[in-house]
Amino acid sequence: MTTFTVESAAAGLRGVLRMPGDKSVSHRALLVAARAEGRSELRGLSGGEDVRHTASAIQAFGADLVRIGKTTVAVNGSATRLHEPDRVVDVGNSGTGIRLLAGWAAAIPGLTVLVGDESIGRRPMGRVAEPLRAMGARIDGRADGTLPPLVIRGGGLRGIEHHPAVASAQVKGAVLLAGLAAQGPTTVVESVPTRRHTEEVLIRAGADLVVDEGTVVLRPSSLASFRIDIPGDPSHAAFWAVAASIVPSSDLIVENVYVGPGRAGFVDVLRRMGASIELIGEDPRSHTADLRVRAAALHSTHVGGEEISSLIDEIPVLSVAAAVADGTTTFVDAAELAVKESDRIATTTAGLRALGVDAEPRPDGLVVHGLGGRPPRGGAVDAAGDHRIAMSMAIAGLITTGPVHITGWESVATSYPAFREDLRRCVSGSAAKAE
């Protein structure tokens, strides 16, 4: 197990960082390209292990993938060339991967077995199994198909109207990907609209799809090959936005960040807390912008309600911002945190407490009593195999009075393998090392 040590940034964060490709878009682009007729080109693909597992998965089903650059791949796909895989498909640590693949595989006749690591075995799958069964797929697994591994017998699907009980872009994506090969239209009606990455990639490939606020209607579609420049990952950008906000003298530009529907909630929360964040060169077509973030005194806020779906993955690092803010910040309506790669309610609270921050877990979130601008102390933190906990505690280490030692650092490779390099690039006067 790797331990990563971070020490205080003496001179703030400076310079320009360009974000790696968005993980959520990368998964979807690979899956859609595998069904599209012809050669699709995906530029800026995420280099994380989660996305590499999805790339391997589409190859197991018969798609041809060719790397033509460090972050560019070509996918030679076709719905007719996809077939039952001849091996078990391993998604690694990717909850997004297993849920999207469940829907995608349901559209392919034959047997598919989806497995993952230990944390995947704890991720709830009933929310995906239920609508796919209603569409005609046969889904099995532990606890009646509500826990992985998942066994899917695909083909012979019919369109449905689905009202997700939990706001989840992954569930929406799984149902839509299955609907590509269903008889009749497939409709997803969301009470809380979630990120639109599946819809955006499907439209790029020519799918017969209509989005009307929280309702998405997809008719059976043949897809055409496409080219896509995958935007920078906003979940990655959130680490740097918090870091530049809390480390004195910082002035950092974070380039090429996706700020479209359902993904920029962390910007709104930080601005409410008093952060200085400017969106530069916002492009309404690609939904991207550069963020200029400068150090600012932060104050507490309340985070909850419909905004949670747009920032659920960013709550651990937003909790770090709350830790140094003035006042008490509450995060509610976020029970989903408990079923991520770790129980992030517990692991975020434990990490903050290890650094001397008064934090309290709640069934649906946590309460953080800010230090009013005073720095946390150093300490030892267990990331519990969770990449977002590891990176959030590394950001906290930039302002602590002593070093922060983070065990389980290897988990960062699942989503952001270049994090340490980016940290060294933009932080002056800090020390960061792996052991």
Summary of the structure (lengths in Angstrom):
residues: 435
radius of gyration: 21.1
end to end distance: 8.9
largest distance: 61.4
contacts: 1669
relative contact order: 0.15
helix: 35%
strand: 28%
